[in-house]
Amino acid sequence: MKYPGSGPALSLPSARRLAGAGRPLALALALALALAAGCAKVDQAPNTKGGSGGGISLPGTGGTGSGSGGIDAPLVETGGVDKFAADMKSCSDVMYTFTPMIPTVTLLVDRSGSMFHCLSGNTGDAVCADPANTSWSNLKMAIETVLTQLDAQVRFGFQTVWGTNPQGGGMCPSLQGMATNAVPPALNNGATIKALYDSLAFPPNSTQMGMKFESPASESIQVAAKSLMADTTPGAKYIIFLTDGQPDYCDDGNGLCAPDSVVYQLQNAYTAGIKTIVFGVQTSLFDLAPGVLQAFANAGAGEPTLAPVKAGGTANDFYDQCSGGSSPGWMADLTASGKPAMRGTTLGTYSTTMGPTMPYQPSASNLSQLVSQLGAALSGVKSCTFDLGNINGMSVKVNRDLLNEAHVKIMGTDVPLDDMNGWRMNTDTQLELTGSACDEWRQPDTNTIDFMFPCDIFIVG
């Protein structure tokens, strides 16, 4: 039996194993068929009313087998119903489920003015006359395409990086710690996110301060991280940060300063248990300074990070160019951080080397590239950890001395029992895919996993 990735269930023991455990073959076959038909728990006492749970109907007990998934099966074992119940008790409830730890992901999408420029043709306009010829439209199409593929496996939320300069009469909610255009995370949230996403208007065709859309990325990351920290749902937490240009403080200040703050907030989020995957949409007009996206990707993964400064610069440049009145946003972040206001102080923590994680960098004008790389990025959050559920409140554990009797298959291929590149039981109730097996499970096109554990491996108490 195969089970989709959204709810992988335990494959049932073979009739031969059931018979070998002291059950006559006829009963074993009936039991296996019933479970295969209904994929449901078999009660310790027989189903006498048909029911809707795929139960087995037994002659002489009033059963009709009319329930959904139910079958009629002769009881050929001496001892009748009591013996059947006792036999089943030794195998507990037979049907157990390994449930993936569902990840929670906030899609943090850049809604700054650069996302609305033409990708080709008249690129000088502040807002493209052809909406389809923009990074915003192409990225939205890619996100909505991929979202439907993983909607039942990931709790998706949505938020934008957006604001207008308050000094020009605009508003920038993230400066006050508020999320913009937000949808709280939930399973099967794709339609809700799409409805909001599709409703978001283009900016006015203006470069006027207070009207054009800005990119307060560090504040938006901080808001998204706080929301995820407050989310008590079990499972890993992620931010997917999708941007096409330089961050700012909802202003037109020094472009060096805001990236330091972004690194700082990404590192804070990681320390709080929230990993950020960086998706840098490439255009010919708004290339980021060398190393900026790389610094974001390393910081979001909790890795050593090089300072995102201009060629030939050093980390001292942040304080030298951003302190005092030259960048009020950077100074506000420095004050909030509690770090000393002195030369050499930086918001982010930097190293002389960089980590291995690379940012995704698809072309904004290549839709298939956007879809494939976004699919890879989002599939990378699929959980490789599965927990064994309980049955009717009874705790269920695995006898780890018998793991050699079990099998795990991904897309029909056996995965070895291996701590480094296969599967292992971290505890009596938690299974983890490791190394290359986890990588394979996280491939965008990998959607089937089988857990084939024999009945006698389980302990119910």
Steps between C-alpha positions, in 0.01 A plus 500: 500500500628844415421814693540858378744727676222699661406213728735201472361198676647174611494218246325195640675171579467224243261209538799271542623701801155505655463126455849443635406690815248231591205599280351259246569606143132548413454746784826671412392548140162633604662740742754621247228551239280690742781731596604551141143583402433748776848602620342531842553377852360156579319501833605254765139386511338413166280748319144371536318783326679549174604856577704736285853422610588200286429246776480123457154344527487159663228234441266442788557840662249700301751665273402594148821638357306788350723775638735694279807287440364206703518140378343172602757249620441154651661446835676165464685514829390282789386707793278743310469868587681486834801329348500752213499791744777348707706430189455855377597638840844344462539698182329801657295691246718400203464826310735777611602819327830681476404865468740763360576803711325767294725804439372858520621742232445873464540619143651848538465667160663826394234752392738791442489723193774312314272195477267698272746633241492355149728203451542591133404785272443838668686424823522866600141524626451482873214255440472286189195554282492125436446325835604165353844644417605540865686305768190532718270319257745228404593425859135496605418252225789277608405513868135421432601210276730339753277575797231261376753214483593521868189659647400187693853430627605845626328762715549802275462861610554816299635850563649775284795734536326828436463859612521861386725769645335668802714812443317547171158445650500124452458216746729212590325261741802273552686791666236469773535122516193419289477246218388614156260305277518204736327161491561284814650155435267204452477176308318518166545875506576543131161637396498758781854614418418519129190710562701758698801486269283559191328796667819697571517814287794630300659821632424838341723582201707743703847536648373755755607439860206377703331347196746252355524161667803442726673184631517488884637144499667485843189620682281263297727205581484592869120512490476168314741333743307623807179362353660161438650496849150551642365211291490196730419247228757216505744479211783700347453871425628678189497833322535499122633848424433593136650827376639666190692798635670697770323524838445836667337654805194624311721782374769581246793488739847354467467158331779356716312527830180297464673172391688496833165517678356224278791271591444583868129412486564179305756392759259584781228296330733202463597519867127484578468181293379656174702431187477736202536388138603787273355532150662786306313579177748626239435792264724719288394817684526423870801281561596485865853586603733198482468276801175642638276204409775261602524666841123475539501129409781419745346704781161337446660155525697583815835477319816714497419821313718746313415867551290622203718803420618650174813367332804594707288594802503364854246449775614831648317668214166435667570718801705752302223560244182419689545645851393843617234661287598342169267198545237544773370149434838338555558704816157403632586133445838548669335656805242221518775237476676631811835492324748781566497803272864487400709442192520132413150424627273325250142380526573167333765257618766444234780256425798485268343207314156426364278197547399250232136600454437686174204724420261407223550747214256436212441748219186704554412471129532118491178356638606136474819580692301682766265202540774237510723684747208601719381140495844388613510764774157413637549125472808550714277570800322162482551327831734202518375421850193281556328429830311183587148588606301334775178303470202607709728658756727195535871570467666311216874437481740315274723222630830628365661158544289382204569783254667262256156352435365836379530674162457857380455572130510833317330491161512121521873476570631354823677743733773344717487498877792742537567787739678703232322435167179310555252479786528461874282508810604800711273380779251218545240717323690723256641395163739723304627488143868589495753633248433399139167339594375831640630677188312254280176543698530876458524488122203686344376190313535260794159449656470137614649333806420155642560386858497120505522395864397151612236468767726355768729804500245713683453535875169636627463615857 
